[in-house]
Amino acid sequence: MKITICAYDSPRNIDGPTTWIKRLIPALKAKGIQCRLIFFAAHDDDLLTVQFFQSYGFECKIIYWETFNEEKVLSILKDVQDYTPDVFVANYFPWACIASKWIKDAGISTVLVMHNDDSMHHALLREFVIKEDNVSAVVCVSKLLTNLAKEILPENFGIFEIPCGVPVLDSKISINKEGIMKIIYAGRIEENQKRITRLVKSFCQAAKNVEGTEYSIYGNGSNIRGMLNALQHEGKELPVRYKGHFDSKEIHEKLLDNHVIALLSDYEGLPVSIMEAMACGLVPVCTNIRSGIGELVIHGETGLLVSGNIPDEFSKAIKYLKSNPTSFIKMSQNARKKIWDDFSDLICNEKWIMLLNSLQEKSNKKRAIVLPTEVEVKNYKWAKEFESFNNPKLPLALIPFYNLKCLLGRKWRRIKKKYKINY
């Protein structure tokens, strides 16, 4: 069987869906499934996820993020035309979901993956399953997302609940009842969804109120400057530090040096960072949101949930864990068991293999892909929820100026990287 899956990469990229495919794709290869990846990526030499897959012999197609919508869709279709898969996994990318119309018409099964409980992912269902019928199956990473899909999709539509599984290693955190308790955040440095300013404030308030605790922030994103300003204002002389980013292969080493993982988001799907940490025995302290978290964090059993005044409640949660080592140890053990029982990569990868096999069996006889014209692709009306992805082709006279802008942007990013400028 052959599959093509769409993915994302940029320098310092450690997001959940990327960590997931780095586990899933090698597992599929081990079962004899041929995998090709199409990356939507920053125009940069430092694409570590692409390099990871290439180093293991996987074929990768790179489509740069700065290219226009029409170019992206046609590049996808030409790649699928040249390397015809049995299943095309559009993942969560609107361009891939648009291309899925012509891919599905050619008798190839297409899959949409719901990673998050946000308006963009909800719009993927509305636009490409209900309105356009571009998708053969939908994979949801959490129970809540599965239930949402079932509420709005036709009764017999193929909806599959498959979390992004994580490994449960023999190594686990070292617990010293008398020592420093270390708290970590590892993820995107963003205000939208991740609420990084609230996290900084919560870390600083807990550092003031709970002796014997230290706080580390790891990650990359668009709000590093804002986060550093907040740290300077709130965290002066406190044991709260931004420690840069790390590659996904270092994640277990970093996690095992901590005791608590924090995630104070407004919404999630099923956060891979929390599952990774729980598998190492870290106790999660998370906002009590409707999506994903409640499937992992059972308050008082596998971690703690906070709501209301988040900084105050977070501080109280850390104080409780620091003051009650017996409860902390019990939660740590329960957290590891929860991942082992329900979210291990062995279980979740096997579910993907079963799904891919079933889609291959149901596939129609393949036909040649009929490539659309640029005008046909351009006529697709983009939903407002996809605005951050939308890059329509400019009038011919403006394209040289756009290309120059992109070139200057690349040069500026190289300068920032060389001189370690964080804004």
N, C-alpha and C positions, 0 to 999 in steps of 0.2 A: 504494500500500500504506500502511496505517496501523499504527503500533505504539504501545503504551503500555509504559513502562519505569519500574520503581520505583527510588527513589534515596534518599539520606540527606543531610541538611544540618543544620548547627549553626554558631554563630559560630566563626570561625577554622578552619573545616573544610578540611583539605588532604589527606585520606586518599586512598589509591591508587584505589579504585573511583570516587571523585568526580572525580579528575583524568581518569580513563579516560572517563567519560560526557561530560565537557566537550569531549573530542576526538571521540568516536564520534558523538554525536547531530548536531552540525553537518555531519559527513561524510555521514550518512544523509540529512539534509535536502537536501544538494547533489545527491544521486542521486534526488530526488523522493519520498523516503519521509517520510510525515507522522508526526511524533513528538509524543507527549504524555507528560508526566512526572508521576508521583505521588511526592511527597516525604514521607518520615517525618522530621519536623523538630522541633527545639527550638522552644518557644513564645517566639520572639524576633524583633525587627525586623531584626536584623543577619544575615540569611540570604543570604550572598553568592552561593552557587551558584544558589539560586532566582532571585535578582536577575539573575545572569548570563544564565540561560535566558530569563527574561521580557524582558530588554533586546533579545534577538535574536528576539523574537516567538513563542517556544514557549509552548504552553499548559501551565500547571503547576497541579496540585492539591496542596494542603498538608494533611497529616493530622498533627496534633501528637502528639509522642512520648508525652505524658502521658495521652492518651485510652486507654480500655480496649480490650482485645483485640477484643471483640465489635464495638465501634464502628469500629475500624480495618478489620476484615474487611468489614463491611457498607458502609463508605464506599468501599472499593476496588471492591466489586461494583456499587454504584450508579454509580460513575464509569465503569466499563467498560460498564455498561448504557446510560448516556447517550452515551458516546463510544466506540462499539464498534470495537475494533481488529481487525486480522487476526492479530496476534501480541501476546501479553502476556508481557513479560519480568519475572518475579517477582524477578529478581536473587537476593539471598541472604537475604531477609526472611521469617521464618516466617509472618507474617500474610498476606503476598502468596502464599506457597505454600499456605496453607489456602484462601484465596480461589480459587486456581487450580483446585480441585476443581470448583466451579460454573462457572468460566470455560471450562475444558476441556470440560465436559459440554455447553456451549453451542456447541461446534464451533470454538472459538478455540484456536490453538496456544499452549502455555505453555512458558516457558524458565526453567530454574534456572541460576544462574552460580556456579561453585565458585571463590572467590577465595583460599582459604586452606587450609592443611594443619592444621586444628585439629578438635577434637571437635565443635564446632558445625556446621561444614560437612559433616563426615562424617555427622552426624545428619540433615542436610537430605536427603541421598541415602536414608538408611535410612527416614525417616519419610514423605517425600513422593513418592519414586519407587518404592521396593520395597513399603512397606506400603499407601500410599494411591493410587498411580498418578495423581497430580495433574499430572504434568509430561510434556510432549511431547518435550523435548530437554534435554540437559545440556551446558553450555559449561564447559570447564575451562581455566584460564589457564596451566597448566604441564603438562609431560609427566608429572610424578609424579602430579598430581591426575587426569590422564587415565587413567593406569594403575590408580590406586586405584578409579576409577569402573568401569573395565572388569572389575576383579576381582569386584565385588559386584553389578553390574547385569546384566540379561538380555543374552544375546549380541547380539541384533539391535537393542538400544535405541540411540537416536540420541545418541551422545557426540561432541562436537566440541571439538578443542583450538584455542582462539583466545586468544593472549596479549593483554594490555592494551597496545596499541602506543603508541609515543611518537615525536614528531617528531625527525628528525636535522637540525639547523640548520647553516647555513654557519659560524656562530660556534663557536669552540671555546676552551678555556682557553689562557691565556698562560703559557708555561713559561719561567721564569727560573732557570737552573741555580744561580745564586749567591744567589737571593732566599729569602724566607720561604716555606715550604711550608704551605699552609692546608688544614685538614681540617674537614669539615662533617658534621653529622647533621641531617637534615630529616625530621620525621615526628611521630608521636604520642608524647607524653610519658607513657608508661605503663610500669608494671613488668611486668604480664602481657604476654607475647610480646616486647615491645620491650626489656625488661631495661634501663631507663634508668639505674638505679643502677650497673649493671655498665659501661655506656657511659661514665658520668661518671668512674668509677674508672679505666677504661682511658685516657680522654683525659688525665686528670691525671698518670697514671704516664708516659705517652708524653711529655707536656710537660716532665716532670722529666728524662727520659732522652735526649731528642732535641732538641738546640739548633736554633734557627731554624725552629720550628714553632708554629702557632697553631691553636686549636680553637674552632669555633662550633657551638652547638646551637640549632636552630630548631624550633618546633612548639607544640602545645597538647595538653592532656589532663588526666587526673584526678590525675596525680602531679607537678604542677609544684612544689608545696611540698616534696615529698620530694627532687626533683631539685635545687632551690635549696639545701636543707639539705646535701645531699651535696656540692654545689659549694663551699659555704662551708667545709665540713670538709676536703675533699680538695684543693680548688683555690685556696686562699689564695695570692695573689701569683703565680699561674700564668696563662699566656695561654689560659685556658679560659673561655668566656663563653656565657651564655644570652642570646640576642639576640631573644627574643620569637617572634612568628609572622609569616608573610607570606602574601599572597594567591597563589593558584596562578598568576596572570598574571605574578608577579614571580619565579617559580621559576628561569627561565633566567638572569636577571640575578644572582641570589644564587649559583647554581651556578658560573657563569663566573668568579666572584671567588675560587674555591677550586681545589684540585688533587686532593684525595682525598675520597671519600664513605665514611662508616662506617655499617655496620648490624650490630649484634651481637645480633640476635634469637634466640629459641629456636626459632621456626618462622615460615614465611612461605608465601605462595602463589607469586607471581612479582612481587617488589617493584617497583612503578612508580618509586619514588624512585631506586632503583639504575639502572633503565633510563634515566630522565631524565638522571641524572648521567653515565652512560657515553656517552650520545649527545652530551654536551658535552665529552667527553674526560677526565672525572675518572676516576681509578683507584679501583675499589672495594676496600675491605678489610672482609670479612664473616665471620661465624661459618660454619663448615663444617657446615651443617645439610642434611638430606636433601631439603627441599622448596624448589624454585625457584632458590635461589642457584647451585647447580651448573650450571644451564642458562645462566647468565649469566657467572659467574666461573670461568674456567679458570685454576687456580693457576699463577702465573708468566707467564701469557699475556695474559689480559684483566683481571687483578687478583690479589689475594692472599686466601687463606682461612686463618682461624685457628681453633684448637681447643685443648682442654686448659685450661691456665691462661690464660683469655682476656686479662686485663690485660697479663700478661707477653708473650704472643704478639703482641698488638696493638702493643705498644711495639716489639718486634723488627721487625714488618712496617713500621711507620712509619720506623724507623731505616734499614731496607734501602732503602726508596723514596727517602729523603732522601740516602743515601750513594751511590746508583747511578742517576744521572740518565739514563743511556742506557737502562737497563731501564725506568725510569719512563716515558720518552717512548714506548718501544715498546709498553708496556701501554696507555698512553693512546690510541695510534693503533689498537691492536687492539680496545679497548673500543668506540670509535666504529664501527668496521667491523662488530663483532658485532651491534650494534643495527641498523645499516643493513641488514645481510644478512638478519636473522631476526626483528626485532622492531619494525620501523618502523610507524608508524600507517597508512601507505598500504596495506601488506600486510594488517595485522590488520583494518582497517576493511572492506577488500574481502571478507575471509572472513566477516564479519558480514553483509554485504549478500547474499552467496551463501546463507548459512544462512537468513536471513529470507525470501528468495525461495523457497527450497525448502520452508519451512514453510507459506508461503502456498499453494503449489501443492498441498500434501498436506492442507490444511485441509478439514474436513467442511463441509457446508452449515450456516451459522450459524443458531442458534435463540435465542429469547429466554432470557435468564438468569433462572432461577427462584431468587429470593432466599430464603436460609434464614432461619429464625427466630433470634433471639438465643440461644435455648436450644440449637439445633443447633450453633451456633458455640461456645457455652460448653462443650458436651460434648466438644469436642476435648481429648484428654489431652496436655498439653504435656510434651515430653521434657525431662529435667533439663538437657540441653545448651543449651536455649533460655531458661534462667532470666533472663538479662539482658534479654530481650525481653518476658517474660511479665508482663502487667498485667491480670489478670482483673477483671471488673466487681464492685464491692463491693455489699453490701446497700444498699438504697435509703436507709436511715437514715444511713449513713456517707458517702454521696456528697458532701453539703455540706461536711463536714470535709475530705475529700480535695480538693475544689475550692479550699477556703481554703488548704490546704497548698501547692497548686500556684501559687496567686496569690502567696503570700508568697515562694515560691521564685523566681518571676519577678522580684519586686521586689528580692530580695537579689542576683540576678544583675545587675540594672541598676545597683545600688549598687557591686558589684564592678567592673563595667565602667567606671563613671564615675570611681571612685577608683583604678582599676588594681590591685585587690587580686587576688593570684594564688592564693588558697586559700579 
